Amino acid sequence: MRGFTLTEIIIAVSLLTLVVLMVCSFIIQSYRTWDLIQIQGGAQEQIKTELNKITKEMRKAQMAETGAYPIKEASPLSLTFYANIDSDPEIEQIRYFPQGTNLIKGIIKPTGNPPAYSSEEQNKIIASSVRNDDENPIFSYFDENYTGAEEPLSYPLEINQIRLIKINLIVDVDTEKNPPPYILETEVNLRNLKTNI
């Protein structure tokens, strides 16, 4: 009976080690991908929930306590408007804007008599992993003639023409890895500004 030579044993151990390393690498990569998918899914759910809240708040846009027009500022990446979004009778100034990869909600409550929106804005992160930029705006604005095929209003905007706002949020936890970015879109009709009822 013939035994194994040292060379054969070294080759066999090397091959076995290589196979074990490949299997371990595959398992580790699978866990990392699964973890990233779970994180991406959590970010998507958070954005969906917040997008529903944003939509409801924007539908309530109304004249400010100061008598100012319901929309204060409208740009591709930021929107400031007035609405009563809580249980008190006051109309708040609400601003949505990106900061890094976070979507921020800023609120200013009116103070004084006559009322003014001069107190410090209270900011809160409402979503993370948002990847919108100048080429992929969050907000697009349309007038009362919008039927679904028209281009957004061009800049500089005439704010008093805005009747519908499209929101487009791009969510991606890791831009270098799968899964690909997730895009959430919705349209908001500004009920209190409708003139074609």
C-alpha contacts under 8 A as a table, 3 or more apart, distances in Angstrom:
res1	aa1	res2	aa2	distance
4	F	8	E	6.08
4	F	9	I	6.48
5	T	8	E	5.24
5	T	9	I	6.35
6	L	9	I	5.13
6	L	10	I	6.18
7	T	10	I	5.14
7	T	11	I	6.19
8	E	11	I	5.11
8	E	12	A	6.07
9	I	12	A	5.10
9	I	13	V	6.06
10	I	13	V	5.22
10	I	14	S	5.99
11	I	14	S	5.05
11	I	15	L	6.15
12	A	15	L	5.20
12	A	16	L	6.12
13	V	16	L	5.05
13	V	17	T	5.99
14	S	17	T	5.08
14	S	18	L	6.12
15	L	18	L	5.03
15	L	19	V	6.20
16	L	19	V	5.15
16	L	20	V	6.16
17	T	20	V	5.10
17	T	21	L	6.07
18	L	21	L	5.13
18	L	22	M	6.16
19	V	22	M	5.12
19	V	23	V	6.20
20	V	23	V	5.16
20	V	24	C	6.08
21	L	24	C	5.09
21	L	25	S	5.96
22	M	25	S	5.07
22	M	26	F	6.15
23	V	26	F	5.10
23	V	27	I	6.22
24	C	27	I	5.08
24	C	28	I	6.08
25	S	28	I	5.16
25	S	29	Q	6.06
26	F	29	Q	5.17
26	F	30	S	6.05
27	I	30	S	5.03
27	I	31	Y	6.27
28	I	31	Y	5.18
28	I	32	R	6.26
29	Q	32	R	5.04
29	Q	33	T	6.12
30	S	33	T	5.14
30	S	34	W	6.08
31	Y	34	W	5.02
31	Y	35	D	6.01
32	R	35	D	5.06
32	R	36	L	6.16
33	T	36	L	5.10
33	T	37	I	6.15
33	T	178	N	7.48
34	W	37	I	5.08
34	W	38	Q	6.21
35	D	38	Q	5.09
35	D	39	I	6.24
36	L	39	I	5.06
36	L	40	Q	6.01
36	L	173	V	7.60
36	L	174	D	7.89
36	L	178	N	7.93
36	L	179	P	7.80
37	I	40	Q	5.03
37	I	41	G	6.02
37	I	178	N	7.86
37	I	179	P	6.47
38	Q	41	G	5.04
38	Q	42	G	6.22
39	I	42	G	5.07
39	I	43	A	6.25
39	I	173	V	7.16
40	Q	43	A	5.10
40	Q	44	Q	6.17
40	Q	171	V	7.93
40	Q	172	D	6.72
40	Q	173	V	5.61
40	Q	179	P	7.73
41	G	44	Q	5.02
41	G	45	E	6.24
42	G	45	E	5.18
42	G	46	Q	6.20
43	A	46	Q	5.10
43	A	47	I	6.19
43	A	127	A	7.41
43	A	128	S	6.89
43	A	129	S	7.14
43	A	171	V	7.32
43	A	173	V	7.50
44	Q	47	I	5.12
44	Q	48	K	6.13
44	Q	171	V	6.80
44	Q	182	Y	7.27
45	E	48	K	5.06
45	E	49	T	6.23
46	Q	49	T	5.29
46	Q	50	E	6.25
46	Q	127	A	6.55
47	I	50	E	5.06
47	I	51	L	5.82
47	I	126	I	7.83
47	I	127	A	5.81
48	K	51	L	5.06
48	K	52	N	6.36
48	K	184	L	7.54
49	T	52	N	5.37
49	T	53	K	6.66
50	E	53	K	5.03
50	E	54	I	6.11
50	E	126	I	6.66
50	E	127	A	7.36
51	L	54	I	4.96
51	L	55	T	6.05
52	N	55	T	5.16
52	N	56	K	6.32
53	K	56	K	5.18
53	K	57	E	6.18
54	I	57	E	5.14
54	I	58	M	6.07
55	T	58	M	5.21
55	T	59	R	6.23
55	T	187	E	7.98
55	T	188	V	6.08
56	K	59	R	5.26
56	K	60	K	6.73
57	E	60	K	5.30
57	E	61	A	6.98
57	E	83	A	6.77
57	E	84	N	7.90
57	E	85	I	6.11
58	M	61	A	5.33
58	M	81	F	7.67
58	M	83	A	7.40
58	M	188	V	7.00
58	M	190	L	6.74
59	R	188	V	6.49
59	R	189	N	6.30
59	R	190	L	4.90
59	R	191	R	5.74
59	R	192	N	7.58
60	K	83	A	5.49
60	K	84	N	7.01
60	K	85	I	7.76
60	K	190	L	7.16
60	K	191	R	7.01
60	K	192	N	7.00
61	A	70	P	5.54
61	A	71	I	7.33
61	A	81	F	6.40
61	A	82	Y	5.42
61	A	83	A	4.64
61	A	84	N	7.85
61	A	190	L	6.57
61	A	191	R	7.69
61	A	192	N	6.57
62	Q	69	Y	7.39
62	Q	70	P	4.56
62	Q	71	I	7.98
62	Q	81	F	7.99
62	Q	82	Y	5.77
62	Q	83	A	5.49
62	Q	192	N	6.21
62	Q	193	L	7.83
63	M	66	T	7.85
63	M	67	G	5.65
63	M	68	A	5.70
63	M	69	Y	5.21
63	M	70	P	4.51
63	M	82	Y	6.53
63	M	83	A	7.67
64	A	67	G	5.04
64	A	68	A	5.05
64	A	69	Y	6.60
64	A	70	P	6.17
64	A	82	Y	5.51
64	A	83	A	7.34
64	A	91	I	6.12
64	A	92	E	7.55
64	A	93	Q	7.64
65	E	68	A	7.35
65	E	90	E	7.35
65	E	91	I	6.05
65	E	110	P	7.06
65	E	115	P	6.21
65	E	116	A	7.51
66	T	114	P	7.43
66	T	115	P	5.88
66	T	116	A	6.29
68	A	72	K	7.65
69	Y	72	K	6.55
69	Y	160	N	7.78
70	P	81	F	5.57
70	P	82	Y	5.23
70	P	83	A	7.58
71	I	74	A	7.20
71	I	79	L	7.93
71	I	80	T	6.16
71	I	81	F	4.26
71	I	82	Y	6.48
71	I	159	I	6.80
71	I	160	N	7.83
72	K	79	L	7.89
72	K	80	T	5.37
72	K	81	F	5.29
72	K	82	Y	7.56
72	K	159	I	7.86
73	E	78	S	7.63
73	E	79	L	5.70
73	E	80	T	4.95
73	E	81	F	6.96
73	E	159	I	7.54
74	A	78	S	6.16
74	A	79	L	4.71
74	A	80	T	6.45
74	A	157	L	7.69
74	A	159	I	7.10
75	S	78	S	5.17
75	S	79	L	6.22
75	S	139	F	7.04
76	P	79	L	7.99
76	P	134	D	7.27
76	P	137	P	4.88
76	P	138	I	5.90
76	P	139	F	4.96
76	P	140	S	6.31
77	L	97	F	6.04
77	L	98	P	6.83
77	L	132	N	7.81
77	L	133	D	7.31
77	L	134	D	7.38
77	L	137	P	5.52
77	L	138	I	5.20
77	L	139	F	6.10
78	S	95	R	7.11
78	S	96	Y	5.61
78	S	97	F	4.53
78	S	98	P	7.32
78	S	138	I	7.54
78	S	139	F	7.20
79	L	95	R	5.55
79	L	96	Y	5.41
79	L	97	F	6.78
79	L	139	F	7.57
80	T	93	Q	6.94
80	T	94	I	5.53
80	T	95	R	4.18
80	T	96	Y	6.56
81	F	93	Q	5.77
81	F	94	I	5.43
81	F	95	R	6.53
82	Y	91	I	6.28
82	Y	92	E	5.56
82	Y	93	Q	4.53
82	Y	94	I	5.97
83	A	91	I	5.10
83	A	92	E	5.48
83	A	93	Q	6.65
83	A	94	I	7.28
84	N	87	S	7.98
84	N	88	D	7.75
84	N	89	P	6.97
84	N	90	E	6.12
84	N	91	I	4.26
84	N	92	E	5.64
85	I	91	I	7.45
85	I	92	E	7.06
86	D	89	P	7.98
90	E	109	K	7.38
90	E	110	P	7.14
91	I	109	K	7.17
91	I	110	P	7.23
92	E	107	I	6.55
92	E	108	I	5.83
92	E	109	K	4.86
92	E	110	P	6.52
93	Q	107	I	5.60
93	Q	108	I	5.07
93	Q	109	K	6.43
93	Q	110	P	7.85
93	Q	117	Y	7.27
94	I	105	K	6.98
94	I	106	G	5.68
94	I	107	I	4.74
94	I	108	I	6.70
95	R	104	I	7.94
95	R	105	K	5.69
95	R	106	G	4.90
95	R	107	I	6.46
96	Y	103	L	7.02
96	Y	104	I	5.67
96	Y	105	K	4.76
96	Y	106	G	6.40
97	F	103	L	5.84
97	F	104	I	5.36
97	F	105	K	6.78
98	P	101	T	6.68
98	P	102	N	5.62
98	P	103	L	4.47
98	P	104	I	5.80
98	P	130	V	7.78
99	Q	102	N	5.24
99	Q	103	L	6.27
99	Q	104	I	6.69
101	T	128	S	5.79
101	T	129	S	5.04
101	T	130	V	4.83
101	T	131	R	6.00
102	N	125	I	6.31
102	N	126	I	7.44
102	N	127	A	5.64
102	N	128	S	4.32
102	N	129	S	6.20
102	N	130	V	5.83
103	L	125	I	5.92
103	L	126	I	5.82
103	L	127	A	5.09
103	L	128	S	6.24
103	L	130	V	6.61
104	I	123	N	6.43
104	I	124	K	5.59
104	I	125	I	4.60
104	I	126	I	5.78
104	I	127	A	7.27
105	K	123	N	5.59
105	K	124	K	5.32
105	K	125	I	6.40
105	K	126	I	6.53
106	G	121	E	5.71
106	G	122	Q	5.33
106	G	123	N	4.26
106	G	124	K	6.43
107	I	121	E	5.37
107	I	122	Q	5.20
107	I	123	N	6.56
108	I	117	Y	6.17
108	I	118	S	7.68
108	I	119	S	6.43
108	I	120	E	6.60
108	I	121	E	4.88
108	I	122	Q	6.45
109	K	117	Y	6.33
109	K	119	S	7.22
110	P	115	P	5.57
110	P	116	A	5.20
110	P	117	Y	4.74
110	P	118	S	7.31
110	P	119	S	7.53
111	T	115	P	5.17
111	T	116	A	5.48
111	T	117	Y	6.48
111	T	118	S	7.30
111	T	119	S	7.22
112	G	115	P	4.73
112	G	116	A	6.30
113	N	116	A	7.68
125	I	128	S	7.44
127	A	130	V	7.09
128	S	171	V	7.91
129	S	171	V	5.48
129	S	172	D	5.45
129	S	173	V	5.14
130	V	169	L	6.74
130	V	170	I	5.62
130	V	171	V	4.74
130	V	172	D	6.56
131	R	169	L	7.60
131	R	170	I	5.31
131	R	171	V	5.91
131	R	172	D	6.59
132	N	135	E	7.69
132	N	136	N	5.17
132	N	137	P	5.85
132	N	138	I	6.27
132	N	169	L	6.53
132	N	170	I	5.77
133	D	136	N	5.03
133	D	137	P	5.80
133	D	138	I	7.88
134	D	137	P	5.68
137	P	140	S	7.20
137	P	168	N	7.00
138	I	166	K	7.95
138	I	167	I	5.45
138	I	168	N	4.85
138	I	169	L	5.78
139	F	165	I	6.55
139	F	166	K	5.66
139	F	167	I	4.90
139	F	168	N	6.48
140	S	152	P	5.88
140	S	153	L	7.62
140	S	165	I	5.68
140	S	166	K	5.06
140	S	167	I	6.68
141	Y	152	P	5.34
141	Y	153	L	5.64
141	Y	162	I	6.03
141	Y	163	R	7.61
141	Y	164	L	6.03
141	Y	165	I	4.72
141	Y	166	K	6.43
142	F	145	N	7.84
142	F	146	Y	6.14
142	F	151	E	7.77
142	F	152	P	5.20
142	F	153	L	5.45
142	F	161	Q	7.65
142	F	162	I	5.50
142	F	163	R	6.05
142	F	164	L	5.12
142	F	165	I	6.23
143	D	146	Y	5.85
143	D	153	L	7.12
143	D	161	Q	5.30
143	D	162	I	4.82
143	D	163	R	5.00
143	D	164	L	6.38
144	E	161	Q	7.35
144	E	162	I	7.28
144	E	163	R	5.47
144	E	164	L	7.37
144	E	194	K	7.43
144	E	195	T	7.54
144	E	196	N	7.16
146	Y	149	A	7.30
146	Y	150	E	6.08
146	Y	164	L	7.94
147	T	150	E	6.84
153	L	157	L	6.70
154	S	157	L	6.10
158	E	161	Q	5.69
158	E	162	I	7.50
159	I	162	I	5.62
162	I	165	I	7.43
163	R	189	N	6.19
163	R	190	L	5.50
163	R	193	L	6.25
163	R	194	K	6.50
164	L	187	E	6.90
164	L	188	V	5.57
164	L	189	N	4.59
164	L	190	L	5.91
165	I	187	E	5.73
165	I	188	V	5.18
165	I	189	N	6.67
165	I	190	L	7.79
166	K	185	E	7.17
166	K	186	T	5.78
166	K	187	E	4.36
166	K	188	V	6.26
167	I	184	L	7.87
167	I	185	E	5.52
167	I	186	T	5.35
167	I	187	E	6.20
167	I	188	V	7.86
168	N	183	I	6.89
168	N	184	L	5.74
168	N	185	E	4.53
168	N	186	T	6.83
169	L	183	I	5.65
169	L	184	L	5.16
169	L	185	E	6.47
170	I	181	P	6.35
170	I	182	Y	5.75
170	I	183	I	4.57
170	I	184	L	6.55
171	V	181	P	5.49
171	V	182	Y	5.03
171	V	183	I	6.22
171	V	184	L	7.98
172	D	175	T	6.02
172	D	180	P	6.97
172	D	181	P	4.60
172	D	182	Y	6.35
173	V	181	P	7.97
174	D	177	K	5.69
174	D	178	N	7.58
175	T	178	N	7.74
175	T	180	P	7.57
175	T	181	P	7.50
177	K	180	P	7.39
190	L	193	L	5.55
190	L	194	K	6.67
191	R	194	K	5.59
194	K	197	I	6.47
